[in-house]
Amino acid sequence: MANLSVELCGVTLKNPLIAASGTYGFGREFNELYDIGQIGGVSTKGMTLEPRLGNPVPRIAESRGVILNAVGLQNPGVEHFIECDLEWLKGTGTCVIANVAGKTLEDYEKICARLDGLVDMIELNISCPNVKSGGMAFGIKPESVEEVTRVSKNALQKTPLIVKLSPNVESIANNARAAERGGADCISLINTLTGMAIDIERRKPIIANNTGGVSGAGVKAIAVRMTYEAAQAVNIPIIGMGGITCAEDAIEFLMAGATAVQVGTANFTDPYAMPKIIRGLNEWCDKHGVKNVSELTGVLQLNTY
């Protein structure tokens, strides 16, 4: 069997498979089905300083090859996580990545400071509207990406910082470089694309919020391309995600330049998706004579004419 362990920001993951934020809760439900200690890490449900009820329903819509969601960061708040879920999750033996969000720079600063040293890594969700700057998402312009990254990084003394990039931007490479300038230890991408699904009988959007984040197998080709572009732009490690449903999908992201990957929507369609992908990685590596999965990172060779 191949060595599937990878090194990410000084943290050793037993394999490159991380449960994506928002698709795995805090891991308890999946642990009833299998030992989640076998996966590389868990990126928690996105957390805010205070509890949030989220958006009105309907929040979920299906389309061909994708789903749309507008959950609105419903979560119990960071203090509830620390009190009720953190020690249990750490006890599973998987890497704990706290996904955090805010409405202001001060929110990001405070939540990062609160979690510093308590978790293995922190992942910034910067696809959130900055209420003090006209409601534009922090992750849209390179200047705001750099600013929110720097503020968050300055609040941390012990914990590596991952910045999760939005794909709804002019240049993913420019925003990746902005995160690196701001002090990010790692970037993850892609967050969901913005989309809409329409109920043609009602002549209205299916989702109460009108638009939602698009994820699932149908976005994989876009995500792989953006992962490759980001990998060419920065010198920090990358976590790739977007549409991964099998080991071969994960390997595409690794070859494009990712050190690790996150699996999201596949957990909804098959709750055993991640253990299956881990087994598939082992089988593929054995079949192709790959002794260490880390050897696959960045090996892509572009076609030349």
C-alpha positions as CSV (number, residue, x, y, z in Angstrom):
1,M,0.0,0.0,0.0
2,A,1.1,3.5,-0.8
3,N,2.0,6.1,1.8
4,L,-1.0,8.4,1.6
5,S,0.1,10.9,4.3
6,V,0.8,14.5,3.4
7,E,2.3,17.4,5.1
8,L,0.2,20.6,5.1
9,C,1.4,23.8,6.9
10,G,3.4,21.7,9.4
11,V,0.5,19.4,10.1
12,T,0.6,15.7,9.0
13,L,-2.6,14.4,7.5
14,K,-2.9,10.6,7.3
15,N,-4.2,11.0,3.8
16,P,-5.1,14.0,1.6
17,L,-8.9,13.7,2.0
18,I,-10.6,16.4,4.0
19,A,-14.3,16.8,4.5
20,A,-15.4,20.1,3.0
21,S,-17.1,22.7,5.2
22,G,-20.8,22.7,5.2
23,T,-21.2,19.1,4.0
24,Y,-20.1,17.3,7.1
25,G,-21.3,19.3,10.1
26,F,-18.9,18.6,12.9
27,G,-18.5,15.0,12.0
28,R,-20.8,13.3,14.5
29,E,-23.4,12.0,12.1
30,F,-20.8,10.5,9.8
31,N,-19.0,8.9,12.7
32,E,-22.1,6.9,13.3
33,L,-21.5,5.3,9.9
34,Y,-17.7,4.9,10.0
35,D,-14.7,5.9,12.0
36,I,-14.0,9.4,10.7
37,G,-10.5,9.1,12.2
38,Q,-9.6,7.4,9.0
39,I,-9.9,10.5,6.9
40,G,-7.2,13.2,6.7
41,G,-9.2,16.0,8.2
42,V,-12.6,17.7,8.8
43,S,-13.3,21.3,7.8
44,T,-16.1,22.2,10.2
45,K,-19.4,23.8,9.4
46,G,-18.8,27.5,8.8
47,M,-18.8,29.3,12.2
48,T,-19.5,32.8,13.2
49,L,-19.0,34.6,16.5
50,E,-22.7,34.4,17.3
51,P,-25.2,31.7,16.4
52,R,-27.0,32.2,13.1
53,L,-30.4,30.8,12.0
54,G,-29.5,31.1,8.3
55,N,-31.7,31.9,5.3
56,P,-35.4,31.1,4.8
57,V,-36.4,27.8,3.2
58,P,-36.3,26.4,0.5
59,R,-32.5,26.5,0.8
60,I,-31.5,23.6,-1.5
61,A,-32.3,22.9,-5.2
62,E,-31.0,20.2,-7.5
63,S,-30.0,20.5,-11.1
64,R,-28.2,18.2,-13.5
65,G,-24.9,17.2,-12.1
66,V,-25.0,19.9,-9.4
67,I,-26.9,21.2,-6.3
68,L,-27.5,24.8,-5.3
69,N,-27.6,25.8,-1.7
70,A,-28.3,29.1,0.2
71,V,-28.2,27.8,3.8
72,G,-26.8,31.2,4.9
73,L,-24.2,29.9,7.4
74,Q,-26.7,28.5,9.9
75,N,-24.5,27.5,12.9
76,P,-24.5,27.4,16.7
77,G,-21.6,29.9,17.1
78,V,-18.0,29.5,17.9
79,E,-18.5,29.2,21.7
80,H,-20.9,26.3,21.3
81,F,-18.4,24.6,19.0
82,I,-15.6,25.0,21.6
83,E,-17.8,23.8,24.5
84,C,-19.7,20.9,22.8
85,D,-17.8,19.7,19.7
86,L,-14.1,20.5,19.7
87,E,-12.8,18.0,22.2
88,W,-14.9,15.2,20.7
89,L,-13.7,16.0,17.2
90,K,-10.1,16.2,18.3
91,G,-10.5,12.8,20.0
92,T,-11.4,11.1,16.7
93,G,-7.7,11.5,15.6
94,T,-8.5,13.5,12.4
95,C,-7.1,16.9,11.6
96,V,-9.5,19.6,12.9
97,I,-9.9,22.7,10.6
98,A,-12.2,25.4,11.9
99,N,-14.0,27.1,9.0
100,V,-14.9,30.7,10.1
101,A,-16.8,33.6,8.6
102,G,-17.8,37.2,9.5
103,K,-19.5,40.3,8.4
104,T,-16.6,42.7,9.2
105,L,-12.9,42.6,9.5
106,E,-13.3,42.7,13.3
107,D,-15.4,39.6,13.2
108,Y,-12.6,37.7,11.4
109,E,-10.0,39.1,13.8
110,K,-12.0,38.1,16.9
111,I,-13.0,34.6,15.8
112,C,-9.4,33.8,14.7
113,A,-8.0,35.0,18.0
114,R,-10.6,32.9,19.9
115,L,-9.7,29.7,18.1
116,D,-5.9,30.3,18.0
117,G,-4.1,27.2,19.4
118,L,-7.3,25.2,19.9
119,V,-7.6,23.7,16.4
120,D,-5.0,22.4,13.9
121,M,-5.8,24.9,11.2
122,I,-8.3,27.7,10.5
123,E,-10.0,28.2,7.1
124,L,-11.4,31.6,6.2
125,N,-14.6,31.7,4.3
126,I,-14.2,35.0,2.5
127,S,-17.3,34.6,0.2
128,C,-19.2,36.6,2.8
129,P,-20.5,40.2,2.3
130,N,-18.6,42.9,4.1
131,V,-21.4,44.9,5.7
132,K,-19.1,47.9,6.2
133,S,-18.1,48.1,2.5
134,G,-21.4,48.1,0.7
135,G,-22.0,44.4,1.0
136,M,-19.4,43.2,-1.6
137,A,-17.9,39.9,-0.6
138,F,-14.5,39.9,1.0
139,G,-13.3,37.4,-1.6
140,I,-14.1,39.3,-4.8
141,K,-11.3,41.9,-5.1
142,P,-7.6,41.2,-4.5
143,E,-7.3,44.2,-2.2
144,S,-10.0,42.9,0.1
145,V,-8.7,39.4,0.0
146,E,-5.3,40.6,1.1
147,E,-6.8,42.8,3.8
148,V,-9.0,40.2,5.5
149,T,-6.2,37.7,5.3
150,R,-3.7,40.0,6.9
151,V,-6.1,40.9,9.7
152,S,-6.9,37.3,10.4
153,K,-3.2,36.2,10.2
154,N,-2.2,38.9,12.7
155,A,-4.7,37.6,15.2
156,L,-3.0,34.1,15.1
157,Q,0.1,33.1,16.9
158,K,0.0,29.3,16.8
159,T,-2.5,28.2,14.1
160,P,-1.9,28.0,10.4
161,L,-4.3,30.0,8.2
162,I,-6.0,28.7,5.1
163,V,-7.9,31.2,2.9
164,K,-10.8,29.7,0.9
165,L,-11.1,31.5,-2.4
166,S,-14.3,32.3,-4.3
167,P,-14.4,31.4,-8.0
168,N,-16.7,34.3,-8.7
169,V,-13.8,36.6,-9.5
170,E,-12.0,38.2,-12.4
171,S,-8.7,36.3,-11.8
172,I,-8.2,33.4,-9.4
173,A,-4.4,33.8,-9.8
174,N,-4.5,37.4,-8.7
175,N,-6.7,36.6,-5.7
176,A,-4.4,33.7,-4.8
177,R,-1.4,36.0,-4.8
178,A,-3.3,38.5,-2.7
179,A,-4.0,35.8,-0.1
180,E,-0.3,34.9,-0.1
181,R,0.7,38.6,0.3
182,G,-1.7,38.9,3.2
183,G,0.1,36.0,5.0
184,A,-1.9,32.9,4.2
185,D,-0.2,29.7,5.0
186,C,-2.3,27.8,2.5
187,I,-5.2,28.5,0.1
188,S,-8.2,26.3,-0.7
189,L,-10.4,26.5,-3.7
190,I,-13.0,26.6,-5.1
191,N,-15.8,27.7,-3.0
192,T,-19.2,27.5,-4.7
193,L,-20.1,29.3,-7.9
194,T,-23.2,31.5,-8.0
195,G,-26.2,30.0,-9.8
196,M,-30.0,29.9,-10.0
197,A,-32.6,27.2,-10.6
198,I,-36.2,28.1,-11.7
199,D,-39.5,26.4,-11.0
200,I,-41.1,26.9,-14.4
201,E,-44.6,26.1,-13.1
202,R,-44.4,28.9,-10.5
203,R,-42.1,31.1,-12.7
204,K,-40.0,31.8,-9.6
205,P,-36.6,30.7,-8.4
206,I,-36.7,27.4,-6.4
207,I,-34.5,28.8,-3.6
208,A,-36.1,31.5,-1.4
209,N,-32.8,33.5,-1.6
210,N,-33.2,33.4,-5.4
211,T,-29.6,32.5,-6.0
212,G,-27.4,29.9,-4.4
213,G,-23.9,28.3,-4.4
214,V,-23.4,25.7,-7.0
215,S,-21.4,22.6,-6.2
216,G,-21.2,19.0,-7.3
217,A,-19.7,16.9,-10.0
218,G,-20.7,19.4,-12.7
219,V,-18.2,22.0,-11.5
220,K,-15.1,19.8,-11.4
221,A,-13.5,20.9,-14.7
222,I,-13.7,24.5,-13.6
223,A,-12.3,23.8,-10.2
224,V,-9.4,21.8,-11.6
225,R,-8.5,24.6,-14.0
226,M,-8.6,27.2,-11.2
227,T,-6.5,25.0,-9.0
228,Y,-3.9,24.7,-11.7
229,E,-3.9,28.5,-12.2
230,A,-3.6,29.2,-8.5
231,A,-0.8,26.6,-8.2
232,Q,1.2,28.4,-10.8
233,A,0.7,31.8,-9.1
234,V,1.7,31.1,-5.5
235,N,4.4,29.3,-3.4
236,I,2.1,28.2,-0.6
237,P,0.3,24.8,-0.6
238,I,-3.2,24.4,-2.1
239,I,-6.2,22.4,-1.1
240,G,-8.3,21.7,-4.2
241,M,-12.0,21.0,-4.2
242,G,-15.0,21.1,-6.4
243,G,-17.0,18.1,-7.8
244,I,-14.8,15.3,-6.4
245,T,-16.7,12.0,-6.4
246,C,-14.0,9.3,-6.8
247,A,-10.3,8.7,-6.4
248,E,-9.6,9.6,-10.0
249,D,-11.1,13.1,-9.5
250,A,-8.9,13.6,-6.4
251,I,-5.8,12.7,-8.4
252,E,-6.7,15.3,-11.0
253,F,-6.5,18.0,-8.4
254,L,-3.3,16.6,-7.0
255,M,-1.7,16.6,-10.4
256,A,-2.9,20.1,-11.0
257,G,-1.0,21.3,-8.0
258,A,-3.0,20.5,-4.8
259,T,-1.3,19.0,-1.8
260,A,-4.7,17.9,-0.4
261,V,-8.3,17.9,-1.5
262,Q,-11.7,18.5,0.1
263,V,-14.8,16.4,-0.6
264,G,-18.2,18.1,-0.2
265,T,-21.3,17.3,-2.2
266,A,-20.4,13.7,-2.7
267,N,-21.0,13.2,1.0
268,F,-24.7,14.0,0.4
269,T,-25.1,11.5,-2.4
270,D,-23.0,8.8,-0.8
271,P,-22.2,9.1,2.9
272,Y,-19.4,6.6,2.5
273,A,-17.8,8.5,-0.4
274,M,-14.7,9.5,1.5
275,P,-13.6,6.0,2.7
276,K,-14.3,4.8,-0.8
277,I,-12.0,7.5,-2.3
278,I,-9.3,6.7,0.2
279,R,-9.4,3.0,-0.9
280,G,-9.4,4.1,-4.5
281,L,-6.3,6.2,-4.0
282,N,-4.5,3.3,-2.5
283,E,-5.5,1.0,-5.4
284,W,-4.5,3.6,-8.0
285,C,-1.2,4.3,-6.5
286,D,-0.4,0.6,-6.2
287,K,-1.4,0.0,-9.8
288,H,0.8,2.8,-11.0
289,G,3.8,2.2,-8.8
290,V,3.3,5.4,-6.7
291,K,4.9,4.9,-3.3
292,N,4.0,8.3,-1.8
293,V,0.8,10.1,-2.8
294,S,2.6,13.4,-2.4
295,E,4.6,12.5,-5.5
296,L,1.5,13.3,-7.6
297,T,1.3,17.0,-6.5
298,G,2.0,19.3,-9.5
299,V,3.1,16.6,-12.0
300,L,0.8,17.9,-14.7
301,Q,2.5,18.5,-18.0
302,L,0.6,20.8,-20.4
303,N,0.2,19.8,-24.0
304,T,2.5,21.5,-26.5
305,Y,2.1,22.0,-30.2
